[in-house]
């Protein structure tokens, strides 16, 4: 009978012990596979989130948000210093304002409705009292038309990333000081405007160069004009309400953000998408660490189980080892027999563990992620000028808003699967556990001389 066959048969000499060992090993190996799957899934999600990070830095006046709050407009001189920062490739400047019946003949395409009447500037209902009745009458409110001056249309609002498209006409030269504009589709329809038509704003006649469609009602109630034109007509020379600095590389994003913060100081709020991405994946990093420590713990536990089991088995068979050596068995053959026995137990444990690991991978990952993300706060940030209710809704920080608002959902949206690579890694870990756990005691016992082994019985 060869070494391998003897080792396999020896694994079943004690049925109760063999069954117990297989179950315990199965749990250990199952946890190892589940932790491997969790770590791979979390690592993949972290890479996915970080790969979506752009190289833009959002800059807005400190305290300014949605035409509310406070703050002082940024100046052209301040942004010129930003443009001079090392690794900053370009700076898109924007000035957002509102057109109403006082300064334009345009009629808003948005119907105020109950929400507009309640929350609109200069309108809304009086406060509610405890019995639900109103203490005052509803005041009339007409939503204004958002106008955005920019020095780069392609990087402004929904036009960034091709969210918005020019449906007729052509784009404008944002670096000029001409009285031309791009008009939202619904605003154009409401006011019977087409390419070449004119409207008045700030007492000046503006020519429609093109009509765009953002796909949203609010976004299509907007006007985009050259930055210098809006600054001149609105008497806000050199003023900017939001800006986006584009850096040449993701590696330079953090250092450039720090430099810009140093230049602008407390006058501006400066953020970048990497900051939000890091906040978003922070709970995932915790899960990654937990899964790593659990993986190591499961492997160590499995190795100890095999080690103690094989030490007990080896000690029980000292006389058998002595007989084997007396009839000429080499130390290598003695070790091989016990390694084969250990591998048999481990392979059986691996089969049980694979079933456990596959079944437990997704629940374990979801539990870890949910527990880690339950304390994560969902961040809400302003977006770009053509987005809903903000001077920055869709361009200045499109990814900041997306990452911030959906951080918790992003963390929970993790698909866990035990693929071929995970199983191979689990098998490798199991075999490593078996070989290490059995080789050490069998090597030590194989060094005993036959006469000494026989006398110990």
N, C-alpha and C positions, 0 to 999 in steps of 0.2 A: 504494500500500500504506500503510495507516494506521500510526500509532505503535505501537499494541498488537500488531497482527499481526506487524510487523517485529520487535518485542521478543520475542514468543513464538518465532518462527522462529530468531532469533539464539541462543536458548538451546540449540539442538540443532546448532550449527555444528561443535562438537567433541564427538563422542560419548563419547570416553574421559573427557574432562574433565567433561562433564555427568554421567556416571554416577558418577564419583568424588565430585563435589560433592553429588549427591542422597543417596548413601550416608552421607557425613559429616554432612550436614544432618539426615538421618533419625535418626541416632544422637543428635545434639544435641537435636532436637525430641522424640524418644522419651523421653530422660532428663527433659526439661522436663515432659512429660505425666505420666510416672511420679512425679516429685517433687510435681507438683500434686496427683495422686491421693493420694499418701502424706500430704501435709500436710493435705488435707481430711479424710481418714480419721482421722488422729491428732487433729486439732482437734475432730472430732465426738465421739471417744471421751473426750477431756478434758472437753468440755462435759457429756457424759453422766455421767461420774463426779462432777463437781462439782455437777451438778444434783441428785444423790442425797444430798448433804450436808444433814444436818438442822441444827437450831439448838440442839442439846443439848450440855451439858458434863458429862462423867462425873467424879464425885468419889468416891474411896475412900481408906481409911486407908493411909498409906504402908507398903508391904511386905505388905499383906493380899491374899490370892488363894486362892480355892477352899478356904476354911477352913484354909489352911495359911500358912506364912510367919509374919509377926509383925504388928507395928503396934498402934496404940491406936485404939479406936473414936472416930469423930467425935462431937461433942457438939451438942446442940440450940443452944447459944449460938453455936458456930462457924457452923452452918448458917443461923442467923438473920442473921449478918453477910453471908453469901453472898446471902441473899434480898434484902438491902438494897443490893446492888451495882446500879449504874445499868444499865438495859436487861435485867436478869434479871426475867422475867415470873413464874416459879414455880420452886419447888424441891420435887422429889419425894424424900422420905426413906424409907429402908428399913433394917430390922434383920433380918439373916438368922441363923437358929439351926438346930439339929438336935434332933429328937425321937427318943429311943431308948426301950428298955424301962425305963430308969430313971425317965423322967418322963412317959410317956404309955402309954395302953393300945392305941394304934394299932399295927398290924403293917404293916411296909413291904410294898409291892406289888412291889418289885424283888427278883428272885432274884440273889444275889451272883454265882454262877457262878465260873469260874476267874479272871476278871479281878478280880471283887470280892474274892475270897479272897486274891489276890496283892497288890492295892493298897489294900485297905480298911484303915481305921484299926484298930489293935489286932488285925489279922489278917494273912493272907498267908503265903507260904511262906518258909522260911529261904533265905538266899542260895545261888545255884547255884555249884558249883565247876566247874573247867575240863572235867571229863569229863561234865558235864551232870547229875550226880546232886545231889540236894538234901542239905544238911547238917542239915536239921531237918524237923519234921513240920508239916503244914498246920494252921493255927489257924482256928477258926471265926469268921466275920464276917457280921453281918447289916446290910445297908445301912440307914442312918437315914432318917427322914422329914424333908424340908426344910420349915421353917416360915419364912415371911417376913411381917414386920410392915411395913405401908406406910401412908402418909397419903394415897395416891391410887391406887386400884386400877386405874383406866383407864390410868395411865401406868406401871404396874408389870408387870414380867416379860412373858410372852407376851401379856398383855392389850393391850399397846401395838401398834397397827397391826392389831388384830383377828386376831392369830395364834391366840389362845385365845378360846373362847366359853363362856358359861354355858349348860350343857345342861339344867339344871333349877334351880328356885329363883330367887333374885335376888342381886344383888351386895350388898356390905356397905358401911356408912358408915365409911370408913377414918379419918375424923377423930374417931370416937367412942372410948370406952374399954370397949366391950361385949365380953363373952365369946362372940363369934360368929366364924365362919370360912367360907371357901370351901375346898372340898376337891377335889383332883384326882380325875378319873374312876376311874382304876384303884385308887387308894388307897381310894376310897369302896366300890368293888366288893369289894376284898379284906376290908374290915372291915364289910361289910353296912350301909353308911351311906346314908341318903337325906336329903332336905331335912326338917329338924325333928329328926333324930337327934342324939345327943350323944356326945361322947368326952371323955376326960380328957387334960389336958396341964398340966404344971407343978403338978399337984395341984388343978387347977380343972376345972370342967365346962364344956365348950365346945359351943355349938349350931351345927349345920350350916345355914347360910343358903342355900348354893347349891353346885352341883357344876359344875366346869369341865373342859374338854378342850383340852389344848395340842397334841395330835397326836403327842406323844412319850411314851415309857414313863417317862423320868426326870421330865419336867414334870408328869405326872399322878400322881406320888408326892409331891405337895407340898400344903402348907396355907398359905393366905393369910389374915392376920388384921389388924385395925387396929394401927397402929404402937404407940400408947399401951398397948394390951393386951399385946402381946409384951414391951414394955419393963417393964411392971409385973409380969407373971407370971414373967419370967426374971430379975428383979432387975437389969435393965440400964437403969435410969431415965436418960433423956436420951441414950442411946447410939444411934448410927447406923453401920451398916457400909458403906452405899453411898448415893449421892444423885445426882440428875440435875437440873441447873439448866437451865431452858429460857430462851433469850434471845429477845427480840422480833424480831430481824432477823439474817440471815446476815452483814450488814455489821458488826454489833456483836459477832460471835462471838469474834473474836480478842482484842479489847480487854477483853471480859468475862472471858475465860479468864485473861488476864494479871492482871486485878484479883483474881480468886478465888485464883490462885496466890500473890499478894502477901499476901492475908488469911490463908490457911491455912499458908503456908510449907512446911516440910519434913514437916509432919504428915500431908499428904495427897498422893495422886497425882491430878493434874488433867489430863484430856485432852479433846479434842473431835474430832468427826468430820472437821472441816476439816483438822486436822493430818495425819490419816491419809490423807485424800483427796489432800493436797498431796504426801505421800510416795509415794502410789501413782502419781500422774501425773508425778512428776519425770522418770522415764526417757522418758515420752512428750514432755515439754517438750524434752528433748534431741533426740529424733527430729524434732520440729517445727523446731527450729533447724537441724539438719543438712539437712533437706529444703528449708528456705528458702535456705540458702547454696548447696546443690546446684542448686536451681532458678535462682538468680541466675547461678551459674557456667555452667550449660547455656545460658542465654539470651545471656550475654556471649560464650561460645564460638561460638554460632551467628552472632551479629552480626559477630564478628571474621572468621569464615569467609566470610561474604557480602561483608564490606568488602574483605578482601584479594582475593577472587575478582573482584569488580567493579573494583577498582583495576587488577588485571592485565588484565582484558578492556578496560577503558577505554583503558589505555595502548596496547594492541594496535591499537585502532581510532581512533587520533588522526587519521589521514589521512581515514578514513571520516567522522569528525565534522566535519573541515574541509570536506569536500565537501558534507555536509548543510547546514552553515551558509552555505556559498558560494551554494547554490541557494535560500537563504531560510528554512531551518529555524530556528525560534526556540530560545532556551535551554530553554524549557519542553518543547518537543517532543523535544529531545535527551535531557533528563532523563527524560521519560516513557518513551522507548524502553528505556533501561537499567533503569528501575524495573520495566517490564513483563517484561523478561528475568529480572530478579532474582526477581520474584514467581512466574514460571513455575518457576524452579529451586526456590524455596521451597515452592510448592504440591506439587510432586512429592516433595520431601523430607518435607513434612507427611504425605503419604499413607503413605510408608514409616515415618515416625516414629510415626504413629498406631497402626500395627500393632505396632511395637516397644513403644510406651508401654502399650498395652492388655495386651500379653502380659507385660510386665515389672512393671507396677504392683504387683500382689499379692506376687510374690516379693521385690521391692525393699523394700516396706513391712515384710513379715514379717522380712526379714533385719535391717533397721534396728531394729525393735522388739525382736527376740530378742537382738540384741547389746547393746542398751541396758538391757534388763530382766534380763539374766543376772546382773548385779551387784546387782539389787534384792533386798533381804531380805524374806521373807514374815513379816509381823508377826502374832503371835497375842495376842489380848487376851481378858480375861474378859468374860463377858456378863451376863445377869440372873438373878435368883433362881430362876426356874423352869427354867432351862436346865441342860444337863448339867454337873454337877460344879462349879458356880460360884455365887457369891453375886450375880453380875451377868450372867447368860448372855443373857437375851433382851430385857431392857428397858433397863438402865442404859446400855449401849452396843451396841445391836443393829447399828448401821451401822458402828461402829468395828470390831467383830468381823468383819463381812462384808467390809469393805474391807481390813482387815488380812490376814485369812487367805487371801484370794483375789487379792491384789495382782498376783502374777505372772501368774495365769490371766487376770485382767482386761486386763493389758497385751497379752497375746498374742491375746486374743479381739477382733481388729480386722478388720472386713470392709472390703476395699478394692475399689472399682469405679470405672471410668472412665465417668462419666455424661456427659450432654449439656453440663452446665455446665463440666465439666473439659475436654472437647474444645473447647468454644467459647473457653475461656481459653487452651488450647494454640494454637488457630488464631490468636487475637489476638496471642499472643506471637510466633508465626511471621511473621505479616504485619508486625508491628512490626520484627522483625529484618530482614526483606527490604527494607522501605522505608528504614530508617535505614542499612543496610549498602550500599545502592545509591545513595541520594540524594546522599550526601556526595561520593563520587568523581565521579559524573556531573555534579554541580553545579560542581565545581572545573574539570573538563575543558571544560564547556560555556562557560566564561568565556574560553577561548582563542580568539584571532582566527583566521579561516580561513587566512590567509596563513601565520601562525606554525605552525599545525597541519600544513600542507602541507610546509613547510620541514623539519619535524622528521623526516619520513620519509626 
